[in-house]
Amino acid sequence: MPNINKYKYLSDSFLNSLEIAVFDLNNKSITYNINQYESAQDLEYFFSQDGNSNKIFIGPLTSEETKVAKNYCNKNIIVFSFASDRSLAGDCIYLFNFFIEDDLRAIFDFLDKDSKVALLYPNNNYGNYVNLVINDIAKNSEATLIYKLPYEEDLSNIRNTIKNLGKYEFRKDELNRQIEILKQRNDEISLASIKKLEKFETIGELDFTHLIISDGNIRILELAPLLPFYDIDPDRVKFVGTGLWDEKSFFEEPSLQGAFFPGIEISLREKFIKEYIKLYYMPPPRTATVMYDVVTLTNYLYNNFNSISEMNNFLESENIFFGLDGKFSIKNNIVKRELSILKINDGKANLIN
């Protein structure tokens, strides 16, 4: 794990998770050596040591660090990296992370033929990657992807983006046009209709039934209330998130009630969360379960195979595992998760499929 301030919180949480997993597995025949590094040079030195052949490595954390590790695959090693750069998968590198492809597959498998989908995404690496891969996943679904709109990461243009998404100005003008027509009729029925229409901001149906918002963090809590404000009504359009929404702070947001996102029920990791809080006096970050599942997988490989080559052969064949984050497999050196659909309601996210 990197011993750098930028990654200290994540590194510490991963080490805490490793400690809990090792205690739970209680396999005294496995030795875990904890090595911290501060630079690529530290990693180069570490991997170049003769004693580091024929071993399993958990980490590095980032894509740049994983590029260093990849140079030493000739040492007959396995590296479970937490990097997000899919191009690094292969040789001895296995990527273990939460990948958006799994989220999108779960969403589009859940939607039916009547679903018309719009995508709202931030103009950053994460959002642009979602924009890049969503078409291929959507084309295998009964649902139809009709819009993809970006917004600036600092939310500087989010109001205009939401207005454009919901055709707010057009629908507002249409409402005013209908009111003017009714005024010219000047009869009792028309006047009653005007009173009803004046209660609305806009008129007319939206041409999408589901809105995927591929963002997380505090931005969701700023962005979500603007949707109904500009008449994208959550009673008429289902708001859909990604795994980034799997945070309790989102479950209380009024505009997200009834929204859904792909994930795994918290019941699978409740014991882990309670143990983490008991030991470290704080809740674990959502990503901490990744380390727990990697340690469990490493334990399985050690107990069932006699060499690195046997382990590689197994990981490259049909395989299915169960962990704190549900069912997963390794395909083409990348973890692939089978996710459920969770619906937000009254401070909780409950299973609906």
N, C-alpha and C positions, 0 to 999 in steps of 0.2 A: 504494500500500500504506500502511496506517496506521503511523505512527511512534509507537506507544504500547506501553508495557511489556507490557500484557495480550496483545497480538498480535505481539510482537516475534519470537518463535521462528517462528511460522507465516509472518509477512511475510518474514523473512530466508530461510526455506526456499523460498518462492515466487520470490523474486528470484534465488536461486541456481539454481533450476530454469529460470527464464527465461533466465539467462545460458548455461546448457548448451544449451537449445533453439536460441537464436540462433546459437551457435557451430556446432551440428550442421547447421542449415539453410543457413548461410553465404549469406544473401541480403542483399547490401550495399545494395540499393535501398530497404530498409525502415529507417526510423529509429524507435527506441524511446526515448521520453522517460520517465524514472523520476521520478514525483512522489509525495512522501510527505506525509501530512497528520496533524494531531493532533486535529481536531475537525470537526463538521458544518459549521461556519463556513468552515473551510479548504476543504472540498469545494465549498460554495456558491460561494465566490470563484473556485475553479479552473474549475468548469464554466461559470461566467458569462462567462468571457473570450471575446472575439470570435474569437480564433484557434482555438477548440476545436470549431468546426463541421466537419462532413464528415470525422470521424475515428473510428477504432476505439479503444475504451478497454478495457483488461484490468483488472478490478476495478471497484468497491470489493469489500471483503472481507465485510462483514456486511449483514444485512437493513436495519438502520436507515440505514446509509450509502447503500445502494442506493435507498432512498426519495428521498434527495436527488438522486441521479443521474437518477432517473425524471422529475424536474421539467424536465429539459433535453432531452427527446427531440425537441422541436421544432427542435433544432439539426441535425437530420439526422445523427445519430451512431449507432454500435453500441456497446453496453456489454455485455461479457462479465463478469457478476457472479458472485462465489462465494457469494452469499447462499443461504439454505435456504428462505426464505419463498416458496412457490410462487405466491402471489397477486401477487407483483411481476413475474412473467413477462409480457411483452407490450410493445407499442410498440417501443422500442429496446432493451429489457432482455432479455438471454438468460442464463439461469441455468446455470452450469457447476459441478457439484458431484457428490458421490456421494449418490444419492437412494434411500431405503429401498424405494420402489415397485419399482425394478428388482430388488432383492434378493428381495422377496416373490414377484414374478412368476417368477423363476428357480426358487425353491424349490417353488412350487405346480405349475409345469410339470413338474418332475422327479418329484414324488410320484405314486403310482398310486392306483387306486380303493380299494385296501385300506388306505390310509394314513388314520389318525385322528390329528388334530393338536391339541396343546395349545400355548398361547402363555404364556410367562412374561415379563413386561415391567416395567421400573422406572417408578415414579410420578414421571416427569419429562417435559419437553417431547418428548424423543425417543421415549420409551416410549409416552406417551399418543398421539402421532401414529401410531405403529405400530398401536396398538389401534383408532384411528379408521379406518385405510385397509385393514386386513387382511381385513375381511369381503368387501368388493367384489372383492378379488383372489382370495380363496378360493372364491367362488361360481362362478368360471369354471374351477375345477379339478376333476379327478376325486376328489381327496382331500377329506376332511371335517374342518372346523375345529370342535372340540367344546368346548374350554375356553379361557378367557382370564383369567389371574390376574395382578394387579399386586402389586408389593412396593415398600417404601420405598427411596428412593435410597441411604440410609445403611445398608441391609441390616438394620435393626433388627428387622424382622418376617420375615426371610427363612426362618428355620427353620419357623415356623408355616405360612407360605405353602407351602413344599415339602411339609410334612406333609399339608396340605389337598389339595394337588395329587395326591399319591399315595395319598390315603385311608389314611395310615399307621396311625392309631389303630384304624380299623375293621379293617384287614387284620391288625394285631397281635392284636386281640381275637379275630378269627376263628381265628388260629393257636392261641391259648390254648384256645379252645372245642374245636377238633379234638383237641388233646392231652388235654383232660379226658375227652372221649368215649372215646378210645382207652384211657385209664387205667382206666375203668370196665369195659372188656371184659377186661382183665387176662389176655390170652392171649399166646402167644409172638410171633405176627405183629404184634399191636398194640404190644407193647413194642419190637419192632424198628422199627416205624414212628415211635414216639415219639422214639427216638434220632435218626432222620433229621430229623424236624420241629424238634427242639430246636437244630439247626444254623442254622435260619432266623430272621430277624427278623419276617417277616410271611408271609402266605399269600394266594394269589389273584392273578389277572391284573390288570394295569392296563388301563384302558379307552381308552388312547391308545398309538399306536405311535411317534409322533414328538413331540419337545418342542422348539419354537422358543424360543430364549433371546435376546431382542432387546436385548442389552447388550454392553458391551465394557469396556475399561480394566481396572483391577485388580479390579473387582467380579467379573468372570468367574472369576478365579483363586480368589476366596473362595467364590463361589457354587457352582461346578461340583462340587467334592468333596463338598458337602452332599447332592447328589442321590443318589449310591449309598449314602451314610451312612444316608439315610432310605428305602432300599430302592427307589429308582427306578434300576434296573439298566441301565447303558448297553449290556449285552448283549441286553436285551429291548426297550429304548426307544432310538431313535436321537436323539441330541442334535444340534440344528440351530442354527447361528449366522447372523449377518448379515455384511455386509462389515466390520463392526467387529472381527471375529475375524481379519482378515487381518494378523496380527502374529505374528512368529516366537515371541514369548514364550509364546503360547498353545499352540504345537505340541508342547511338551514336557510339558504338564499330563496326568498319567495318566488322569484322569477324562474327558478330551476325545479320547482315542485312539479312532478310528473315527467321530468326529463329522464332520459336513460343513457347508459354508457356501458361499454364492454368491460367485464372484470370478473373477479372471483369473490364469492361471499366471504365476509370477514370472519365467519365462524371457523374457516380453515386455519386462520392464523391468530385467533384470539388467545390461545394458550401461549404462543410465542410473544405476543404483545404484552400480556400480563407479566410474563417472566422477564422481559426486557425492562419494563417499568420498575419491577421489583428490584432488579439488580442495578440499574443505571439512573433511576429516579427521573426518567423522562420517557415519553413515547418514542418508538423508533420511527425514522422516516419510512415512507412507503416502500422505498427501494431496498430496505434492509433484508427483506425476505429472499432477495436474489442470492445473497451470500449463503444463507441457510440452505437453500436448495442446491447450490453448487457443492457445499460440503457434504450434503447427503448423497449426491451423485458420486462424488469422489470416494466416499466410503463404500458405496456399492461396487464401483470399479475395482477397488483394492481387494474387496472380499471375494470377487467372482472371477478375476482374471490374473494371470501370472506374469504378464509383460505389457509394456506400453503398446506393442504392436497388436496384441490381442484386444486391448482396450480400444485402440483406434478402429480396428475392424468392427467391433461391436457398435461404436458410436456412428459408424458410417453405414450400418445396416438398419433394419426396422427396429425401432426402440420406443418404448413409452414409459414414462416415469410419472409419479404423483408426488407433489410437494406442497409447500404452503401456498403456492400460487396455482394450485390445481394440476391438471394433466398437461404434460409437455413432452416433447420429443426433440431429438437433434436431427435436423435435416440440412444437408450440405454445410455442416459445421456451424449452423446457427440454430439457437433454441426457437422452437415453434410452440406456441401455447394455444390450448383450446379454451376459449373464454366464454363465459355466460353473459347474459344481458341483465343489468341491474337497474332498477327504477328508483329514483329519488322521491322520497315522501316522508314528511314530518321528521326530518333529521336523520333518516336512515336511507340505506341503499339496499333494496330487497330484490331477490331473484325473481325474474318474470318469465324465464324460459328454461 
